[in-house]
Amino acid sequence: MKWDGQRESDNVEDYRGSSGGGGGGGGGFSFGGRGLGIGGIAIALIASWVLGVNPLTMLGLLSGGGGAPVQQQAPHDAGHGATDPGARFVKVVLASTEDVWTAYFAQTGQQYPAPHLALFRGRMPTACGQGEAAMGPFYCPADRKVYIDLSFYDTLRERLGAPGEFAQAYVVAHEVGHHIQNLLGTSEKLDKARGRVSETQYNALSVRLELQADCYAGIWASKVKDKFQLEQADINSALNAASQIGDDTLQRKSQGTVVPESFTHGTSEQRVRWFTRGLQSGRLENCDTFGARDI
């Protein structure tokens, strides 16, 4: 993946100098406001295995304890202020998503309101409640921001077995996929279903939402092949990342058993297949996981 020298997004906010363990109310991360993460609940539930974090702590955060909007700190640096390689990398990746989705929305005569991406360390107050690094990267629809603690990339590489820069880029593209769902009203429809369906049914809807975000990430990948001079090894690294964070793989590693009714993100096979579907087609119409009879 050749990314050095590419355009960097100005929509990146760096809170790393002010957030490290920082407070902020909220009482918990709000899944009623639907904070959406690539590893999300699955990563938090296996935190004791992956990150050495008490899983009971993570379950408390994910129990929906209020999740009221909180006052966010001013960024320590924004735009091109952060110049370390990790920050520059995500700026380039975010810029590439801006190019891809701006072009798509332009085809339908619309403007694309790009999301911002917030870099933080440890914990971060968001409009969806208190975010934690152990949750993995996530998207908050209430403030239209992607949140990421760059230490997740160490976890992705060293503990989840998914190395490679394009694997890291896929993570950002997936979260931007949730932003597209937010703009198109898909996330709101899922929120409205909450409380009207059983937990198992809601989990099944969540799986379809996550797989669609994977498919959208695949569309992005199809559009940036030449830009980043991608080779098959790069694509394979993204496919491997999608596989390593499948619900079945994470559960099998953490507890030795698989509980399908508890899945919220999809199996490894499903995540790879829907990413590949977006990659091969490059069309939003082919990412209709909600209309698909079988996923």
C-alpha positions in Angstrom: 0.0 0.0 0.0 1.6 3.3 -1.2 0.1 6.1 0.8 2.9 8.5 1.6 2.6 11.8 -0.2 -1.2 11.4 -0.7 -3.7 14.1 0.3 -4.3 14.3 4.0 -7.8 15.1 5.4 -8.3 18.3 7.4 -11.2 16.5 9.2 -9.0 14.8 11.8 -9.0 16.1 15.4 -6.2 15.1 17.8 -7.3 14.7 21.4 -4.4 12.6 22.5 -2.8 15.4 24.4 -5.8 16.0 26.5 -7.9 12.8 26.7 -5.6 10.3 28.2 -7.9 8.8 30.8 -9.9 12.0 30.7 -13.2 12.2 32.4 -16.5 13.3 31.0 -19.9 12.1 32.1 -22.3 9.9 30.3 -22.0 6.9 32.6 -21.5 4.5 29.7 -21.3 4.2 26.0 -24.7 4.6 24.4 -25.9 1.8 22.1 -29.3 3.4 22.3 -27.6 6.2 20.3 -26.0 3.4 18.4 -22.3 3.9 18.7 -21.0 1.5 16.1 -17.6 -0.1 16.2 -15.7 -2.5 14.0 -15.0 -4.8 17.0 -17.6 -3.2 19.2 -19.3 -5.4 21.7 -17.3 -8.5 20.6 -14.0 -6.9 21.3 -15.2 -5.5 24.6 -16.5 -8.9 25.7 -13.2 -10.6 25.1 -11.2 -7.7 26.6 -9.8 -9.9 29.4 -8.2 -12.1 26.7 -7.1 -9.5 24.2 -6.4 -6.4 26.2 -6.0 -7.5 29.8 -9.1 -5.4 30.7 -11.6 -6.7 33.2 -14.6 -7.8 31.1 -17.0 -6.9 33.8 -15.9 -3.3 33.5 -16.5 -3.4 29.8 -19.9 -5.1 30.2 -20.9 -2.3 32.6 -20.0 0.3 29.9 -22.0 -1.5 27.3 -25.1 -1.9 29.4 -26.5 1.4 28.1 -26.1 3.2 31.4 -27.5 6.5 30.3 -25.3 7.5 27.4 -26.3 11.2 27.7 -24.4 13.6 25.4 -21.3 15.0 27.1 -19.2 18.1 26.7 -16.2 17.3 24.5 -12.8 18.7 25.1 -11.3 21.0 22.5 -8.8 19.1 20.3 -5.2 19.3 21.2 -4.4 19.6 17.5 -6.6 19.5 14.4 -6.1 19.2 10.7 -2.5 19.0 9.7 -1.3 19.7 13.3 -0.6 16.1 14.1 2.3 14.9 12.0 3.3 11.5 13.6 3.1 8.6 11.1 0.0 7.1 12.7 -1.9 10.3 12.5 -0.7 11.0 8.9 -1.8 7.5 7.9 -5.4 7.9 9.1 -5.6 11.4 7.6 -4.6 9.9 4.2 -7.1 7.0 4.5 -9.9 9.4 5.7 -9.1 11.7 2.7 -9.5 8.7 0.4 -12.9 7.9 1.8 -13.9 11.6 1.3 -12.9 11.4 -2.4 -14.8 8.1 -2.9 -18.1 9.1 -1.2 -18.0 12.7 -2.4 -18.0 11.3 -6.0 -20.8 8.9 -5.2 -23.1 11.5 -3.7 -22.3 13.9 -6.5 -23.7 11.3 -8.9 -27.1 11.7 -7.2 -26.9 15.4 -7.1 -26.1 15.6 -3.4 -23.2 16.9 -1.3 -21.3 14.5 1.0 -21.0 15.8 4.6 -17.8 14.1 5.5 -17.3 12.8 9.0 -14.6 13.9 11.4 -12.2 11.5 12.9 -11.1 11.9 16.5 -7.8 10.5 17.7 -7.7 9.8 21.5 -6.0 7.8 24.1 -7.6 5.6 26.7 -11.0 7.1 27.1 -13.0 9.9 25.4 -16.3 11.7 26.1 -18.4 11.6 23.0 -21.9 12.7 22.0 -22.9 9.0 22.4 -21.4 8.7 25.9 -18.0 7.7 27.3 -15.9 5.9 24.7 -13.1 3.5 25.7 -10.1 2.3 23.8 -11.0 -1.3 24.7 -14.2 -1.0 22.6 -12.1 -0.7 19.5 -12.7 2.0 16.9 -16.3 3.2 16.7 -18.6 5.7 15.0 -21.0 8.0 16.9 -23.9 9.1 14.7 -24.9 11.8 17.2 -21.8 13.9 16.4 -20.9 12.2 13.1 -17.4 11.3 14.2 -15.2 8.2 14.0 -13.2 7.6 17.1 -10.0 5.6 17.3 -7.2 5.0 19.7 -4.3 4.1 17.5 -3.1 1.5 20.0 -5.9 -0.6 18.5 -3.7 -1.2 15.5 -1.2 -2.9 17.8 -3.9 -5.1 19.1 -5.1 -5.8 15.5 -1.6 -6.8 14.5 -0.2 -8.6 17.6 -3.2 -10.1 19.3 -5.9 -10.5 16.7 -3.4 -11.7 14.0 -4.3 -9.1 11.4 -1.1 -7.2 10.3 -0.8 -4.9 7.4 -1.4 -1.3 6.6 -4.4 -2.0 4.4 -6.0 -4.0 7.2 -5.7 -0.8 9.3 -7.2 1.2 6.4 -10.1 -1.2 6.2 -10.9 -0.4 9.9 -11.3 3.3 9.1 -13.3 2.5 5.9 -15.7 0.3 7.9 -16.4 3.0 10.4 -17.0 5.5 7.5 -19.4 2.9 6.2 -21.4 3.5 9.3 -21.4 7.2 8.6 -22.9 6.4 5.1 -25.6 4.3 6.8 -26.3 7.3 9.1 -26.7 9.7 6.2 -28.9 7.3 4.3 -31.2 6.7 7.4 -30.3 3.0 7.8 -29.0 3.4 11.3 -32.1 5.3 12.4 -34.3 2.5 11.2 -32.4 0.0 13.3 -32.6 2.3 16.4 -36.4 2.5 16.0 -36.5 -1.3 16.0 -34.9 -1.4 19.4 -37.4 -2.2 22.1 -39.9 -3.6 19.5 -38.0 -6.8 18.8 -36.3 -9.4 21.0 -32.7 -9.2 21.8 -31.9 -12.0 19.4 -33.8 -10.4 16.6 -32.1 -7.1 17.3 -28.7 -8.8 17.2 -29.6 -10.3 13.9 -30.4 -6.8 12.5 -27.1 -5.5 14.0 -25.3 -8.2 12.1 -26.9 -7.0 8.8 -25.9 -3.4 9.6 -22.2 -4.4 10.3 -22.0 -6.6 7.2 -23.3 -3.7 5.1 -20.6 -1.5 6.5 -18.1 -4.1 5.5 -19.6 -4.1 2.0 -19.3 -0.3 1.9 -15.7 -0.6 2.9 -15.3 -3.0 0.0 -16.7 -0.4 -2.4 -14.1 2.1 -1.1 -11.4 -0.5 -1.6 -12.5 -1.0 -5.2 -12.1 2.8 -5.9 -8.7 3.3 -4.3 -6.8 0.3 -5.9 -4.9 2.5 -8.3 -4.5 5.4 -5.9 -2.7 3.3 -3.3 -1.1 0.9 -5.8 -2.7 -2.0 -4.1 -1.4 -5.5 -4.6 -3.1 -8.7 -3.8 -1.2 -9.0 -0.5 -2.8 -5.7 0.6 -6.3 -7.0 -0.3 -5.5 -10.2 1.5 -4.6 -8.3 4.7 -8.0 -6.6 4.7 -9.7 -9.9 4.1 -7.7 -11.5 7.0 -8.7 -8.6 9.3 -12.4 -9.1 8.4 -12.0 -12.8 9.2 -10.1 -12.3 12.5 -12.8 -10.1 13.9 -15.8 -12.3 13.0 -18.0 -13.0 16.0 -17.4 -16.8 15.7 -13.7 -16.5 15.6 -13.6 -14.0 18.5 -15.9 -16.2 20.6 -14.0 -19.4 19.8 -10.7 -17.8 20.8 -12.0 -16.2 24.0 -14.4 -18.9 25.4 -13.9 -22.0 23.3 -17.6 -22.0 22.2 -19.7 -20.2 19.6 -23.1 -18.7 20.5 -24.7 -17.6 17.1 -27.7 -15.9 18.7 -25.4 -13.5 20.4 -23.6 -12.4 17.2 -23.7 -8.7 16.5 -21.2 -8.3 13.7 -21.3 -11.5 11.7 -19.2 -14.5 11.2 -15.7 -14.4 9.7 -17.1 -16.0 6.5 -19.9 -13.4 6.2 -17.6 -10.4 6.9 -15.1 -11.6 4.2 -17.9 -12.3 1.7 -19.6 -9.0 2.1 -16.4 -7.0 1.9 -15.5 -9.0 -1.2 -19.0 -8.3 -2.7 -18.4 -4.5 -2.3 -14.9 -4.9 -3.7 -15.9 -6.8 -6.8 -19.0 -4.8 -7.6 -18.2 -1.3 -6.5 -21.9 -0.6 -6.3 -24.1 0.4 -3.3 -27.0 -1.6 -4.7 -25.1 -4.8 -4.2 -24.7 -4.1 -0.4 -28.4 -4.5 0.5 -27.8 -6.9 3.5 -31.3 -6.0 4.8 -33.0 -7.2 1.6 -30.9 -10.3 1.2 -32.7 -13.5 2.1 -29.5 -15.1 3.2 -26.5 -13.3 4.6 
